[in-house]
Amino acid sequence: MGNGIVKFDNALDIDGGKLRDFISSVETTDKNEIVKDGDDYILTDGKYRIPSSHVSMTPKRFTELYKLEKQDDVEFIEKIKETINACLVEYCKIFPIVIENVRWVTNGYIIKYENGQYIGAHSDCNIAYQSDGVTPANSLPMQNILTCGLFLNDDFTGGELHYRPWSITVRPKSGSVVIYPSSYLGCHEVYPVTDGARYAYLCWFGHGETQDSSTQSVFNTVKNIGMTNSEQKYVPVGIVSN
């Protein structure tokens, strides 16, 4: 789609009935409790502080997928991961230089946007700071190279994924995957959902040393593609328009 943004349509065939059962399990297992940070802010799992007045407009993140016990749910998560890994390989064939910059993937989570919820333009390399504004609360995002989202459903209105600097808009389609740079080149936002609920699975590919137990090695996934520095091809990332 330009600027390092690649969309894979129909990457995963998702059965609507099974998806409803899966979402029910997720929302039952992970209560998504709000953690207060003083009177005026809540604290997300990523240590980001959100004004309490914005809670109703903020999407919910279900990060405890490891607690799912039903075999169907566990198998579905594994199928999602396999699909994303396959898309990563294809992404690296377009942008071979990425092979040298991806070593691990975070454990993913489910994000849910309901009526009126959205997220403003941002990059996924932003880091959270403690209340002093100086001390990093979570520096792991600095190591993010690629952001990946797998859209689980499309029976809602609104909720488009928009890359404002490039005027590129992605309309979520069930089973499709989008991969893009986590840096400012992938600056993105999600438009408000106006009807229904929007579900997606998100994860990040990164490099560098990390002590985070939620990361898993993916180097073997891409290292055998068979491309070296001398074989890498030039691929334009897109044209910036006015």
RODO-2510 file (C-alpha; in nm, 4 decimals, decimal comma):
residues 242
     n   res          X          Y          Z
     1     m     0,0000     0,0000     0,0000
     2     g     0,3109     0,2219     0,0122
     3     n     0,5370     0,3467     0,2900
     4     g     0,6093     0,0002     0,4270
     5     i     0,2401    -0,0800     0,4837
     6     v     0,1421    -0,4246     0,3540
     7     k    -0,2075    -0,5739     0,3746
     8     f    -0,2765    -0,9465     0,3385
     9     d    -0,6413    -1,0121     0,2542
    10     n    -0,8069    -1,3429     0,3498
    11     a    -0,5006    -1,4566     0,5430
    12     l    -0,7125    -1,6528     0,7905
    13     d    -1,0562    -1,8051     0,7448
    14     i    -1,2574    -1,7154     1,0562
    15     d    -1,5828    -1,8894     1,1450
    16     g    -1,8291    -1,6392     1,2911
    17     g    -1,9782    -1,8792     1,5446
    18     k    -1,6409    -1,9949     1,6737
    19     l    -1,5249    -1,6340     1,6940
    20     r    -1,8208    -1,5448     1,9159
    21     d    -1,7340    -1,8336     2,1487
    22     f    -1,3690    -1,7254     2,1536
    23     i    -1,4526    -1,3619     2,2334
    24     s    -1,6854    -1,4794     2,5107
    25     s    -1,3998    -1,6819     2,6611
    26     v    -1,1608    -1,3869     2,6357
    27     e    -1,3973    -1,1405     2,7997
    28     t    -1,4876    -1,3877     3,0735
    29     t    -1,1262    -1,4808     3,1501
    30     d    -0,9773    -1,1306     3,1396
    31     k    -1,1930    -0,8853     3,3354
    32     n    -0,9918    -0,5911     3,1995
    33     e    -0,9941    -0,4150     3,5350
    34     i    -0,8992    -0,0482     3,5441
    35     v    -0,5955     0,0402     3,7555
    36     k    -0,6105     0,3895     3,9035
    37     d    -0,3038     0,6158     3,9017
    38     g    -0,4155     0,8910     4,1341
    39     d    -0,7572     1,0546     4,0997
    40     d    -0,7243     1,1806     3,7454
    41     y    -0,5573     0,8964     3,5520
    42     i    -0,5789     0,5252     3,4853
    43     l    -0,2749     0,3093     3,4151
    44     t    -0,2701     0,0665     3,1209
    45     d    -0,0804    -0,2638     3,1117
    46     g     0,1875    -0,0855     2,9110
    47     k     0,2242     0,1739     3,1908
    48     y     0,0652     0,4514     2,9878
    49     r    -0,1366     0,7076     3,1828
    50     i    -0,4790     0,7939     3,0417
    51     p    -0,6994     1,0724     3,1838
    52     s    -0,9972     0,9265     3,3671
    53     s    -1,2248     1,1459     3,1565
    54     h    -1,1109     0,9532     2,8470
    55     v    -1,1734     0,6001     2,9787
    56     s    -1,5053     0,5608     2,7977
    57     m    -1,3394     0,6554     2,4659
    58     t    -1,0419     0,4213     2,5116
    59     p    -1,0420     0,0689     2,3597
    60     k    -1,0162    -0,2318     2,5888
    61     r    -0,7093    -0,4552     2,5747
    62     f    -0,7336    -0,8204     2,6777
    63     t    -0,3760    -0,9219     2,7527
    64     e    -0,4225    -1,2462     2,9462
    65     l    -0,4736    -1,4860     2,6567
    66     y    -0,2352    -1,7302     2,8256
    67     k    -0,5116    -1,7999     3,0774
    68     l    -0,7443    -1,9455     2,8143
    69     e    -0,7958    -2,3165     2,8804
    70     k    -1,0504    -2,4393     2,6243
    71     q    -0,8766    -2,6393     2,3539
    72     d    -1,0610    -2,4565     2,0761
    73     d    -0,9438    -2,1212     2,2136
    74     v    -0,5817    -2,2332     2,2491
    75     e    -0,5813    -2,3743     1,8949
    76     f    -0,7317    -2,0529     1,7572
    77     i    -0,4572    -1,8426     1,9153
    78     e    -0,1935    -2,0746     1,7694
    79     k    -0,3588    -2,0479     1,4273
    80     i    -0,3465    -1,6683     1,4528
    81     k     0,0249    -1,6814     1,5373
    82     e     0,0977    -1,9199     1,2489
    83     t    -0,0891    -1,6913     1,0088
    84     i     0,1010    -1,3847     1,1259
    85     n     0,4352    -1,5642     1,0947
    86     a     0,3485    -1,6633     0,7379
    87     c     0,2646    -1,2997     0,6583
    88     l     0,5931    -1,1903     0,8168
    89     v     0,7853    -1,4148     0,5772
    90     e     0,6043    -1,2586     0,2802
    91     y     0,6678    -0,9108     0,4194
    92     c     1,0395    -0,9891     0,4405
    93     k     1,0384    -1,0959     0,0768
    94     i     0,9206    -0,7445    -0,0115
    95     f     1,1545    -0,5728     0,2361
    96     p     1,4490    -0,8112     0,2864
    97     i     1,6380    -0,5682     0,5116
    98     v     1,3773    -0,6443     0,7787
    99     i     1,5258    -0,9939     0,8173
   100     e     1,8257    -0,8466     0,9961
   101     n     1,6065    -0,6398     1,2263
   102     v     1,3603    -0,8948     1,3615
   103     r     1,4554    -1,1317     1,6416
   104     w     1,1461    -1,1753     1,8561
   105     v     0,7733    -1,1196     1,8707
   106     t     0,5676    -1,0119     2,1685
   107     n     0,2792    -1,2215     2,2907
   108     g    -0,0240    -1,0638     2,1323
   109     y    -0,3473    -0,9422     2,2807
   110     i    -0,7040    -0,8728     2,1741
   111     i    -0,8121    -0,5112     2,1393
   112     k    -1,1796    -0,4166     2,1372
   113     y    -1,3290    -0,0893     2,0138
   114     e    -1,6925    -0,0261     2,1012
   115     n    -1,9290     0,2527     1,9947
   116     g    -1,7507     0,5897     2,0191
   117     q    -1,4081     0,4452     2,1002
   118     y    -1,1002     0,5356     1,8972
   119     i    -0,7287     0,6068     1,9263
   120     g    -0,5484     0,9141     1,7982
   121     a    -0,2441     0,9318     1,5703
   122     h     0,0663     0,7768     1,7269
   123     s     0,3641     0,5527     1,6576
   124     d     0,4288     0,2213     1,8313
   125     c     0,7774     0,3264     1,9366
   126     n     0,6382     0,5728     2,1905
   127     i     0,7491     0,4885     2,5430
   128     a     0,5649     0,5457     2,8672
   129     y     0,7172     0,7585     3,1429
   130     q     0,6558     0,7640     3,5135
   131     s     0,4739     1,0598     3,6674
   132     d     0,7997     1,2575     3,6882
   133     g     0,8052     1,2713     3,3088
   134     v     1,1722     1,1708     3,3056
   135     t     1,1999     0,8072     3,4136
   136     p     1,0868     0,5491     3,1533
   137     a     0,8128     0,3214     3,2853
   138     n     0,8414     0,0817     2,9928
   139     s     1,1135     0,1135     2,7289
   140     l     1,0339    -0,2067     2,5366
   141     p     0,8441    -0,0204     2,2591
   142     m     1,1714     0,1454     2,1585
   143     q     1,2755    -0,1956     2,0217
   144     n     0,9638    -0,2417     1,8090
   145     i     1,0373    -0,2722     1,4372
   146     l     0,7068    -0,3930     1,2911
   147     t     0,3492    -0,3690     1,4092
   148     c     0,1073    -0,6446     1,3101
   149     g    -0,2693    -0,6563     1,3359
   150     l    -0,5049    -0,9400     1,2430
   151     f    -0,8641    -0,8228     1,2090
   152     l    -1,1038    -1,0713     1,3654
   153     n    -1,4360    -0,9306     1,2433
   154     d    -1,5886    -0,6709     1,0125
   155     d    -1,9523    -0,6580     1,1271
   156     f    -1,9310    -0,2996     1,2531
   157     t    -1,9189     0,0518     1,1117
   158     g    -1,6379     0,3027     1,1481
   159     g    -1,3118     0,1829     1,3032
   160     e    -1,0945     0,2317     0,9942
   161     l    -0,7172     0,2157     1,0389
   162     h    -0,5743     0,5396     0,9000
   163     y    -0,2163     0,6454     0,8292
   164     r    -0,2549     1,0213     0,8384
   165     p     0,0865     1,1276     0,6991
   166     w     0,0316     0,9138     0,3877
   167     s    -0,3457     0,9483     0,3455
   168     i    -0,3796     0,5689     0,3481
   169     t    -0,6920     0,4116     0,4991
   170     v    -0,7455     0,0429     0,5698
   171     r    -1,0984    -0,0847     0,6142
   172     p    -1,0771    -0,3877     0,8459
   173     k    -1,1857    -0,7133     0,6855
   174     s    -1,2273    -1,0334     0,8847
   175     g    -0,9190    -1,2542     0,8530
   176     s    -0,6974    -0,9887     0,6953
   177     v    -0,3549    -0,8945     0,8304
   178     v    -0,1736    -0,5622     0,8105
   179     i     0,1983    -0,5170     0,8859
   180     y     0,3713    -0,1801     0,8966
   181     p     0,6687     0,0031     1,0531
   182     s     0,6353     0,0694     1,4256
   183     s     0,8304     0,3946     1,3897
   184     y     0,6972     0,7350     1,2887
   185     l     0,6796     0,5991     0,9317
   186     g     0,3845     0,3925     1,0501
   187     c     0,2097     0,6746     1,2338
   188     h    -0,1505     0,5575     1,2543
   189     e    -0,4869     0,6074     1,4196
   190     v    -0,8171     0,4214     1,4478
   191     y    -1,1320     0,6137     1,3614
   192     p    -1,4233     0,5959     1,6062
   193     v    -1,6469     0,2904     1,5855
   194     t    -2,0012     0,4137     1,5241
   195     d    -2,1904     0,0858     1,5527
   196     g    -2,1027    -0,2619     1,6789
   197     a    -1,7690    -0,3756     1,8204
   198     r    -1,4317    -0,4056     1,6424
   199     y    -1,1933    -0,6858     1,7475
   200     a    -0,8323    -0,7370     1,6406
   201     y    -0,5234    -0,9271     1,7523
   202     l    -0,2108    -0,7126     1,7878
   203     c     0,1572    -0,8040     1,8280
   204     w     0,4977    -0,6492     1,7626
   205     f     0,8206    -0,7754     1,6064
   206     g     1,1413    -0,6323     1,7465
   207     h     1,5124    -0,6727     1,8026
   208     g     1,7723    -0,6149     2,0706
   209     e     1,8104    -0,7694     2,4136
   210     t     1,4968    -0,7984     2,6212
   211     q     1,4196    -0,9516     2,9575
   212     d     1,0476    -0,9485     2,8857
   213     s     0,9144    -1,3016     2,9359
   214     s     0,6275    -1,2366     2,6935
   215     t     0,8571    -1,2267     2,3886
   216     q     0,9246    -1,5291     2,1696
   217     s     1,2016    -1,5856     1,9160
   218     v     1,0989    -1,5539     1,5512
   219     f     1,4481    -1,5368     1,4008
   220     n     1,4232    -1,8915     1,2658
   221     t     1,1023    -1,7906     1,0888
   222     v     1,2795    -1,5437     0,8610
   223     k     1,6489    -1,6327     0,8572
   224     n     1,6060    -1,9169     0,6067
   225     i     1,4407    -1,7088     0,3350
   226     g     1,7755    -1,7205     0,1597
   227     m     1,8587    -1,3563     0,1069
   228     t     2,1845    -1,1888     0,2042
   229     n     2,2883    -0,8249     0,2064
   230     s     2,4226    -0,8485    -0,1474
   231     e     2,0971    -0,9992    -0,2717
   232     q     1,8639    -0,7452    -0,1209
   233     k     1,6630    -0,5496    -0,3702
   234     y     1,5648    -0,1851    -0,3586
   235     v     1,1970    -0,1473    -0,2808
   236     p     1,0451     0,2034    -0,2749
   237     v     0,8397     0,2604     0,0364
   238     g     0,6006     0,5052    -0,1266
   239     i     0,5575     0,8623    -0,2352
   240     v     0,4669     1,1404     0,0048
   241     s     0,1814     1,3437    -0,1425
   242     n     0,0582     1,6881    -0,0454
***
